[in-house]
Amino acid sequence: MDVTQIGLGVTLLVIGALTLVGPAALVTGPLVYLVAGATLLITGYALLVGLWQSRQPN
């Protein structure tokens, strides 16, 4: 992974976290919590796997 991919992953995690605690969560129902939570889990997992694979020798 290069710096751009890491930056995008961290940005997606921040946006997802803000979605969970932001004003949109007050207006909408529990579906937003499920979608944002799933997005956070997938993005975090992909970021961790990418970082782990970039440290392993090929």
C-alpha positions in Angstrom: 0.0 0.0 0.0 1.2 3.5 -0.7 0.5 6.7 1.1 -2.5 7.5 -1.1 -4.3 4.3 -0.3 -3.6 4.6 3.5 -4.8 8.2 3.4 -8.0 7.2 1.6 -8.6 4.4 4.0 -8.2 6.6 7.1 -10.4 9.3 5.5 -13.2 6.7 4.9 -12.9 5.6 8.5 -13.2 9.2 9.8 -16.2 9.9 7.5 -17.9 6.7 8.6 -17.3 7.5 12.3 -18.7 11.0 11.8 -21.7 9.5 10.1 -22.4 7.4 13.1 -22.3 10.3 15.6 -23.3 13.1 13.2 -26.7 14.9 12.7 -27.7 12.4 9.9 -28.0 9.7 12.6 -30.5 11.8 14.5 -32.7 12.3 11.4 -32.6 8.8 9.9 -33.4 5.4 11.4 -31.3 2.4 12.4 -30.5 1.6 8.8 -27.9 4.4 8.7 -26.2 2.8 11.8 -26.1 -0.6 10.1 -24.7 0.8 6.8 -22.2 3.1 8.4 -21.1 0.3 10.8 -20.7 -2.2 8.0 -18.7 0.4 6.0 -16.4 1.0 8.9 -15.8 -2.7 9.5 -15.1 -3.4 5.8 -12.8 -0.3 5.4 -10.9 -1.0 8.6 -10.4 -4.7 7.7 -9.2 -3.8 4.2 -6.9 -1.2 5.6 -5.4 -3.6 8.1 -5.0 -6.4 5.5 -3.4 -3.9 3.0 -1.0 -2.7 5.7 -0.1 -6.2 6.8 0.5 -7.4 3.2 2.7 -4.4 2.4 5.0 -5.4 5.2 5.3 -9.0 4.2 8.0 -9.9 1.7 6.8 -11.2 -1.6 
